[in-house]
């Protein structure tokens, strides 16, 4: 192990942000962070993400050893570990930090780190497994697959690279599969329905978009109530009469390809 010859100035790596960081924006876009979700920003720096998430209606809190040492480190549905691992020069401490954040996550841990392609942006010398910068800070840069593999090895679960330098570690593997499925075939919207005719039109639209009839659990409750008097075979016959067969066929083909792509992602 390389002996540390300087006093690490990790707090100098904290960036003052007005809006969300890239990892937090990605988690919002991927529906991992939704209104009323409990979030802990572990190593939150100056707290920019915490304030932005609170503004969006999330129950967000933060802890940082320098900027917010009195912050509560309580379990939360989602834990953010945003650009923390790359500033820790001690590999054992780095792993311990990752495991502590993982232990606080109830549903998903979002891990992000700087990548190797950023090396030309950092002025400094090689030190240990990273770089000692001119500001006397440390940066451990990762390859995208290296970061995912590192998180997988430490947590013991299969992880997903949401974007280069951003990894999701799910506590429940079913949640991981749901995330992958949404990337392949995003949830489709349902047309507003106020009577039987408009409810049937909504089913027809779904039929044309997906190439198959919807399952009962996929249908919104208002549509179920409007069509409850119809037998499944009768509803299917009506949908087949109204739907464009070319659209149905093309959607069915696309659905088969989506399924193969989903299975490939899982494997």
Secondary structure per residue as TSV (DSSP state, phi and psi in degrees):
chain	resnum	aa	ss	phi	psi
A	1	X	-	360.0	137.6
A	2	X	-	-71.4	130.6
A	3	X	-	-75.3	134.1
A	4	X	-	-78.6	126.6
A	5	X	-	-111.6	11.4
A	6	X	S	-146.9	163.8
A	7	X	-	-89.3	111.8
A	8	X	-	-63.2	132.2
A	9	X	-	-108.4	59.0
A	10	X	G	-60.3	-33.7
A	11	X	G	-61.2	-21.4
A	12	X	G	-73.9	-12.1
A	13	X	G	-84.5	-10.6
A	14	X	-	-66.7	130.7
A	15	X	-	-104.4	131.2
A	16	X	-	-77.8	117.1
A	17	X	-	-115.4	145.2
A	18	X	S	-92.3	-43.0
A	19	X	S	-106.8	-167.6
A	20	X	-	-73.4	147.5
A	21	X	-	-69.8	163.5
A	22	X	H	-57.7	-46.2
A	23	X	H	-61.2	-39.6
A	24	X	H	-67.8	-40.4
A	25	X	H	-61.7	-40.5
A	26	X	H	-63.9	-42.5
A	27	X	H	-65.1	-35.5
A	28	X	H	-65.7	-46.8
A	29	X	H	-63.2	-30.0
A	30	X	T	-89.3	8.9
A	31	X	T	65.0	22.2
A	32	X	S	-83.7	-24.4
A	33	X	S	-119.1	108.4
A	34	X	-	-126.0	162.7
A	35	X	T	-51.1	139.5
A	36	X	T	75.7	-0.3
A	37	X	-	-71.5	137.2
A	38	X	E	-80.9	126.3
A	39	X	E	-130.6	137.0
A	40	X	E	-119.1	122.2
A	41	X	E	-94.3	102.0
A	42	X	E	-88.3	110.1
A	43	X	T	84.2	53.3
A	44	X	-	-79.5	-2.2
A	45	X	T	61.6	-131.5
A	46	X	T	-80.5	0.0
A	47	X	-	87.6	18.1
A	48	X	H	-61.0	-44.5
A	49	X	H	-65.5	-38.1
A	50	X	H	-60.8	-47.5
A	51	X	H	-65.0	-41.2
A	52	X	H	-66.3	-40.3
A	53	X	H	-68.2	-38.3
A	54	X	H	-62.0	-39.0
A	55	X	H	-62.7	-29.9
A	56	X	T	-83.4	-0.2
A	57	X	T	95.3	13.3
A	58	X	-	-92.4	152.2
A	59	X	E	-85.8	80.8
A	60	X	E	-105.0	139.9
A	61	X	E	-137.9	161.6
A	62	X	E	-140.6	154.4
A	63	X	E	-137.9	139.8
A	64	X	B	-148.4	135.7
A	65	X	T	-63.6	-21.4
A	66	X	T	-109.4	-52.4
A	67	X	T	-82.4	-34.2
A	68	X	B	-136.1	62.8
A	69	X	T	-67.1	-20.4
A	70	X	T	-94.0	3.3
A	71	X	S	-64.0	150.4
A	72	X	-	-79.3	124.9
A	73	X	-	-99.3	70.2
A	74	X	-	-102.9	150.8
A	75	X	-	-56.1	144.3
A	76	X	E	-142.4	158.6
A	77	X	E	-57.1	-45.2
A	78	X	E	-123.6	132.3
A	79	X	E	-117.4	130.8
A	80	X	E	-101.6	129.1
A	81	X	E	-121.0	82.2
A	82	X	E	-97.5	110.9
A	83	X	S	50.2	45.1
A	84	X	-	-102.8	-47.3
A	85	X	G	-59.0	-34.2
A	86	X	G	-74.5	-10.9
A	87	X	G	-103.5	2.6
A	88	X	-	-97.4	116.1
A	89	X	-	-80.5	-21.1
A	90	X	-	-92.5	114.3
A	91	X	H	-57.1	-37.2
A	92	X	H	-67.5	-42.3
A	93	X	H	-66.8	-36.5
A	94	X	H	-59.7	-47.7
A	95	X	H	-66.4	-40.6
A	96	X	H	-61.9	-40.4
A	97	X	H	-61.7	-44.2
A	98	X	H	-60.5	-44.1
A	99	X	H	-68.9	-34.0
A	100	X	H	-65.8	-43.3
A	101	X	H	-64.0	-41.4
A	102	X	H	-61.2	-39.4
A	103	X	H	-66.7	-23.7
A	104	X	H	-89.3	-13.4
A	105	X	E	-82.1	125.1
A	106	X	E	-84.2	-37.6
A	107	X	E	-116.5	-51.8
A	108	X	E	-150.5	143.2
A	109	X	E	-108.9	126.8
A	110	X	E	-105.2	112.0
A	111	X	E	-110.2	133.2
A	112	X	E	-135.8	151.4
A	113	X	-	-154.4	159.7
A	114	X	-	-73.8	151.2
A	115	X	B	-108.8	164.1
A	116	X	G	-62.4	-30.0
A	117	X	G	-66.1	-10.5
A	118	X	G	-86.8	2.5
A	119	X	G	-56.7	-37.7
A	120	X	G	-71.8	-8.1
A	121	X	G	-91.5	-7.9
A	122	X	-	-112.3	122.0
A	123	X	-	-94.0	118.6
A	124	X	E	171.5	-176.4
A	125	X	E	-115.0	153.4
A	126	X	E	-60.9	135.6
A	127	X	E	-149.7	121.6
A	128	X	T	58.5	-127.1
A	129	X	T	-101.1	19.9
A	130	X	E	-148.0	-145.1
A	131	X	E	-130.0	132.4
A	132	X	E	-93.4	113.2
A	133	X	E	-81.0	170.5
A	134	X	T	-67.2	-19.9
A	135	X	T	-90.0	9.2
A	136	X	S	66.4	31.2
A	137	X	-	-107.0	171.2
A	138	X	E	-120.1	143.6
A	139	X	E	-135.6	121.5
A	140	X	-	-103.7	111.4
A	141	X	-	-94.8	144.3
A	142	X	B	-119.9	152.0
A	143	X	-	-79.5	152.1
A	144	X	H	-57.8	-47.4
A	145	X	H	-71.2	-26.9
A	146	X	H	-65.8	-41.0
A	147	X	H	-63.5	-45.3
A	148	X	H	-61.3	-45.6
A	149	X	H	-62.5	-37.7
A	150	X	H	-64.5	-45.2
A	151	X	H	-66.1	-39.8
A	152	X	H	-61.2	-46.5
A	153	X	H	-63.4	-40.0
A	154	X	H	-73.6	-42.5
A	155	X	H	-86.4	-24.4
A	156	X	-	80.5	14.0
A	157	X	S	-123.6	157.0
A	158	X	-	-74.8	132.6
A	159	X	E	-113.3	168.8
A	160	X	E	-125.1	133.5
A	161	X	E	-85.6	103.3
A	162	X	E	-71.6	-30.9
A	163	X	E	-165.3	163.9
A	164	X	T	-54.6	121.7
A	165	X	T	85.0	6.3
A	166	X	E	-131.1	122.4
A	167	X	E	-124.8	136.8
A	168	X	E	-105.4	127.8
A	169	X	E	-115.2	111.0
A	170	X	E	-94.0	139.2
A	171	X	S	-72.4	-32.2
A	172	X	S	-112.1	122.3
A	173	X	H	-64.7	-26.6
A	174	X	H	-63.3	-34.5
A	175	X	H	-66.7	-36.8
A	176	X	H	-63.0	-43.4
A	177	X	H	-67.1	-36.5
A	178	X	H	-63.9	-39.7
A	179	X	H	-62.0	-47.8
A	180	X	H	-60.9	-40.6
A	181	X	H	-63.3	-38.3
A	182	X	H	-66.6	-32.3
A	183	X	H	-68.5	-31.9
A	184	X	H	-81.6	-46.7
A	185	X	S	-137.2	90.3
A	186	X	-	-57.2	151.2
A	187	X	-	-58.4	133.3
A	188	X	-	-90.6	148.7
A	189	X	-	-83.6	160.5
A	190	X	-	-110.8	139.5
A	191	X	-	-68.2	145.0
A	192	X	-	-62.7	137.7
A	193	X	-	-132.4	128.1
A	194	X	S	-119.1	-11.5
A	195	X	S	-148.9	178.1
A	196	X	H	-60.3	-42.6
A	197	X	H	-62.2	-45.8
A	198	X	H	-69.8	-30.3
A	199	X	H	-67.3	-41.3
A	200	X	H	-64.9	-39.8
A	201	X	H	-60.6	-37.0
A	202	X	H	-66.5	-39.9
A	203	X	H	-65.4	-40.2
A	204	X	H	-61.8	-43.6
A	205	X	H	-60.9	-41.5
A	206	X	H	-63.1	-42.7
A	207	X	H	-58.9	-43.6
A	208	X	H	-71.0	-33.4
A	209	X	H	-76.5	-33.9
A	210	X	H	-107.1	-15.4
A	211	X	S	76.0	17.4
A	212	X	S	-157.9	160.2
A	213	X	-	-73.3	145.6
A	214	X	-	-71.7	147.8
A	215	X	-	-76.0	156.5
A	216	X	G	-57.8	-40.9
A	217	X	G	-70.7	-12.7
A	218	X	G	-85.6	-18.6
A	219	X	S	-85.8	135.9
A	220	X	-	-62.0	150.2
A	221	X	H	-58.7	-39.1
A	222	X	H	-60.0	-37.8
A	223	X	H	-70.4	-39.7
A	224	X	H	-59.1	-42.4
A	225	X	H	-64.9	-39.9
A	226	X	H	-71.5	-27.7
A	227	X	H	-109.5	8.8
A	228	X	T	-61.8	-21.2
A	229	X	T	-82.7	-8.1
A	230	X	S	-96.7	138.5
A	231	X	-	-73.1	149.8
A	232	X	H	-53.3	-40.6
A	233	X	H	-66.2	-36.2
A	234	X	H	-70.1	-41.1
A	235	X	H	-63.2	-40.5
A	236	X	H	-64.4	-41.1
A	237	X	H	-62.4	-42.9
A	238	X	H	-64.2	-41.6
A	239	X	H	-65.5	-41.0
A	240	X	H	-66.3	-31.7
A	241	X	H	-69.5	-36.4
A	242	X	H	-90.7	-25.6
A	243	X	S	-76.3	152.2
A	244	X	-	-79.4	115.3
A	245	X	H	-63.0	-30.3
A	246	X	H	-66.8	-43.7
A	247	X	H	-63.6	-40.9
A	248	X	H	-62.7	-44.9
A	249	X	H	-64.0	-44.8
A	250	X	H	-64.2	-40.3
A	251	X	H	-67.3	-36.2
A	252	X	H	-64.2	-41.9
A	253	X	H	-63.5	-43.5
A	254	X	H	-64.7	-37.0
A	255	X	H	-63.8	-37.9
A	256	X	H	-65.1	-41.5
A	257	X	H	-65.7	-39.3
A	258	X	H	-60.4	-40.9
A	259	X	H	-63.9	-43.0
A	260	X	H	-63.7	-39.9
A	261	X	H	-65.6	-40.2
A	262	X	H	-61.4	-45.4
A	263	X	H	-64.3	-35.9
A	264	X	H	-65.0	-41.0
A	265	X	H	-63.7	-40.2
A	266	X	H	-63.2	-42.7
A	267	X	-	-72.5	360.0
